[in-house]
Amino acid sequence: MLRLQGADQEISIIPYFSGYRDKDTLKVIYVNDYTSVTDERLELIIRQDQIVSATKFSFKAREEFHRAANPKKRTKTKASLKKQQRKA
């Protein structure tokens, strides 16, 4: 979720994941998964002039990408994880 804040153009976000990109392989390494605890208390505010790049994240696109790259492995999306939790 993104919201513009005041004249300084600060952006607030609620994180789903955090991690880093490996400098050698450029693979994204997820360190923390906030999807089960995400609420307003985890809101981060970032000044627009501090943002180098940003892209929209799509769980569906991520799953489709991983499924195509690894046909025998199945990557779970947030929706499929919630569905699995409801069954339990």
Backbone bond lengths (Angstrom), bond angles and torsions (degrees), N, CA, C in turn:
res aa  C-N    CA-C-N  psi(-1)  N-CA   C-N-CA  omega(-1)  CA-C   N-CA-C  phi
1 M - - - 1.439 - - 1.525 108.07 -
2 L 1.322 117.07 129.95 1.456 121.87 179.37 1.519 109.57 -118.81
3 R 1.316 116.31 138.26 1.464 121.57 175.01 1.514 108.10 -139.25
4 L 1.318 116.87 135.41 1.458 120.34 174.50 1.515 108.64 -82.08
5 Q 1.316 116.37 139.87 1.458 121.98 -176.91 1.529 110.03 -120.89
6 G 1.294 119.19 115.26 1.455 124.25 169.23 1.515 116.85 54.87
7 A 1.331 114.40 -168.69 1.461 121.90 -175.10 1.526 113.01 -69.05
8 D 1.319 117.75 -24.74 1.464 120.57 -178.51 1.522 112.60 -79.65
9 Q 1.325 116.41 -3.63 1.460 121.66 179.20 1.525 112.22 55.07
10 E 1.296 115.18 52.62 1.454 120.18 172.98 1.517 108.45 -83.36
11 I 1.293 116.25 148.59 1.458 121.94 -178.95 1.517 108.17 -118.55
12 S 1.323 115.75 132.79 1.461 118.80 176.04 1.524 108.48 -105.87
13 I 1.312 115.29 139.16 1.462 120.99 179.33 1.525 109.38 -132.29
14 I 1.304 114.83 153.98 1.458 121.29 171.82 1.524 105.55 -114.53
15 P 1.320 117.61 113.05 1.466 120.26 -173.67 1.529 113.23 -72.85
16 Y 1.326 115.29 145.80 1.463 122.06 171.22 1.524 109.73 -102.12
17 F 1.324 115.58 -41.28 1.457 121.99 179.81 1.519 108.77 -137.64
18 S 1.315 115.90 158.92 1.457 120.03 167.78 1.517 107.26 -137.07
19 G 1.297 114.83 154.89 1.450 119.59 -178.51 1.512 110.27 174.70
20 Y 1.305 114.70 -154.77 1.461 119.90 -177.96 1.520 109.34 -153.95
21 R 1.314 115.79 167.54 1.458 121.73 176.60 1.526 107.67 -104.25
22 D 1.324 116.63 125.35 1.460 121.62 178.87 1.526 109.16 -60.18
23 K 1.323 116.37 130.31 1.468 120.17 -174.96 1.522 113.22 -67.59
24 D 1.325 117.82 -25.72 1.462 120.32 -178.28 1.532 112.75 -91.59
25 T 1.327 116.25 -46.30 1.466 119.64 -176.04 1.524 112.83 -94.49
26 L 1.329 116.77 -16.17 1.465 124.16 -175.67 1.527 112.58 64.33
27 K 1.320 116.41 13.48 1.459 121.03 176.70 1.529 109.37 -76.24
28 V 1.329 116.08 139.06 1.461 120.71 178.01 1.523 108.75 -78.69
29 I 1.314 116.06 128.47 1.460 122.76 178.47 1.528 107.34 -111.74
30 Y 1.334 117.01 113.47 1.461 120.99 177.86 1.520 108.70 -83.47
31 V 1.315 115.80 128.21 1.457 121.50 -178.30 1.527 110.52 -102.41
32 N 1.319 116.94 -42.52 1.464 121.49 -177.98 1.522 110.70 -128.07
33 D 1.318 115.88 140.10 1.459 123.08 175.94 1.522 107.16 -114.97
34 Y 1.323 116.01 111.78 1.460 120.99 -177.07 1.527 112.56 -97.72
35 T 1.326 118.64 4.17 1.462 120.89 -171.96 1.520 113.59 -60.51
36 S 1.309 118.31 -29.22 1.464 119.36 -179.42 1.528 112.60 -85.52
37 V 1.318 117.76 -13.93 1.466 120.30 -177.72 1.521 113.31 -123.01
38 T 1.324 118.05 5.63 1.458 120.62 -175.69 1.522 111.14 -65.81
39 D 1.305 115.18 123.73 1.457 122.43 172.99 1.522 108.00 -155.44
40 E 1.299 117.24 -174.72 1.465 120.82 -176.11 1.530 113.07 -60.49
41 R 1.320 118.61 -23.39 1.463 120.36 -178.86 1.522 112.34 -67.38
42 L 1.322 117.77 -21.15 1.463 121.05 -179.58 1.526 112.39 -96.48
43 E 1.305 116.92 13.28 1.456 120.88 -178.51 1.531 110.21 -65.13
44 L 1.325 115.44 131.53 1.464 121.89 177.28 1.519 108.49 -111.22
45 I 1.308 116.74 139.72 1.460 121.08 177.70 1.523 107.83 -115.30
46 I 1.329 115.06 126.34 1.461 121.56 -175.43 1.526 108.49 -126.63
47 R 1.323 116.42 134.15 1.467 119.93 175.77 1.520 109.25 -71.13
48 Q 1.303 116.17 137.09 1.458 121.61 -177.12 1.530 111.75 -57.34
49 D 1.322 117.81 -36.82 1.465 119.52 -178.16 1.527 112.90 -70.87
50 Q 1.331 117.79 -8.07 1.462 121.68 177.83 1.533 112.64 -95.49
51 I 1.320 116.72 -5.39 1.467 120.73 -177.85 1.523 109.15 -88.90
52 V 1.326 115.85 123.62 1.459 121.41 179.02 1.525 110.11 -87.72
53 S 1.322 116.76 -44.57 1.460 120.88 176.79 1.523 108.84 -156.03
54 A 1.313 115.16 158.21 1.462 120.49 178.30 1.521 108.49 -153.98
55 T 1.316 115.66 144.31 1.455 120.80 176.35 1.520 108.86 -138.62
56 K 1.297 115.15 155.66 1.453 120.60 176.89 1.527 108.44 -76.46
57 F 1.314 116.68 138.68 1.461 121.71 179.14 1.515 109.03 -103.55
58 S 1.307 116.04 135.61 1.456 121.48 178.64 1.525 108.91 -127.46
59 F 1.335 116.33 118.86 1.465 119.69 176.87 1.526 110.41 -60.88
60 K 1.322 116.53 -39.81 1.464 120.84 -179.02 1.531 110.66 -63.59
61 A 1.324 117.03 -46.48 1.464 120.32 179.33 1.525 110.81 -63.31
62 R 1.330 116.69 -39.29 1.467 120.47 178.66 1.524 110.56 -61.85
63 E 1.325 116.02 -45.55 1.462 119.59 179.71 1.527 111.02 -62.85
64 E 1.320 117.08 -44.11 1.466 120.45 179.89 1.526 111.37 -63.74
65 F 1.317 116.61 -40.95 1.459 120.70 178.48 1.520 110.87 -62.33
66 H 1.330 116.72 -48.04 1.464 120.42 -179.09 1.526 111.73 -67.57
67 R 1.310 117.14 -35.05 1.459 120.34 178.15 1.534 109.97 -64.89
68 A 1.332 116.95 -41.04 1.465 120.80 179.15 1.527 111.16 -68.78
69 A 1.331 116.35 -38.08 1.465 120.49 -178.66 1.526 112.19 -76.58
70 N 1.325 116.85 -29.46 1.468 122.41 -177.51 1.525 109.16 -133.03
71 P 1.315 118.26 76.51 1.467 120.32 -173.25 1.526 114.63 -58.29
72 K 1.319 118.56 -26.60 1.466 120.07 -178.29 1.522 112.28 -89.19
73 K 1.336 117.30 -17.44 1.459 121.15 178.36 1.514 108.66 -95.23
74 R 1.309 116.40 148.43 1.461 120.30 178.40 1.526 108.87 -118.66
75 T 1.318 116.85 121.07 1.455 122.59 178.55 1.520 108.58 -93.89
76 K 1.324 116.89 131.21 1.458 120.96 -178.31 1.524 110.42 -90.34
77 T 1.319 115.36 134.03 1.457 120.52 175.54 1.513 109.21 -90.32
78 K 1.306 115.25 171.28 1.459 120.68 177.05 1.525 109.89 -59.08
79 A 1.335 117.23 -41.60 1.464 121.05 -179.88 1.526 111.35 -64.63
80 S 1.329 117.05 -42.56 1.462 118.83 -179.43 1.525 111.18 -69.92
81 L 1.336 116.91 -31.91 1.465 119.82 176.33 1.526 110.70 -67.21
82 K 1.342 116.63 -40.84 1.466 119.85 178.12 1.526 110.22 -64.43
83 K 1.328 116.65 -40.79 1.461 121.23 179.22 1.525 109.98 -61.84
84 Q 1.319 116.27 -42.28 1.458 121.35 179.09 1.530 110.49 -64.81
85 Q 1.337 117.38 -39.31 1.459 121.15 179.58 1.527 111.19 -65.63
86 R 1.340 116.94 -36.88 1.465 120.27 179.39 1.522 111.44 -64.94
87 K 1.329 116.38 -34.16 1.464 120.69 -179.64 1.524 111.44 -71.12
88 A 1.330 116.45 -28.93 1.476 120.84 -176.14 1.511 112.42 -74.90
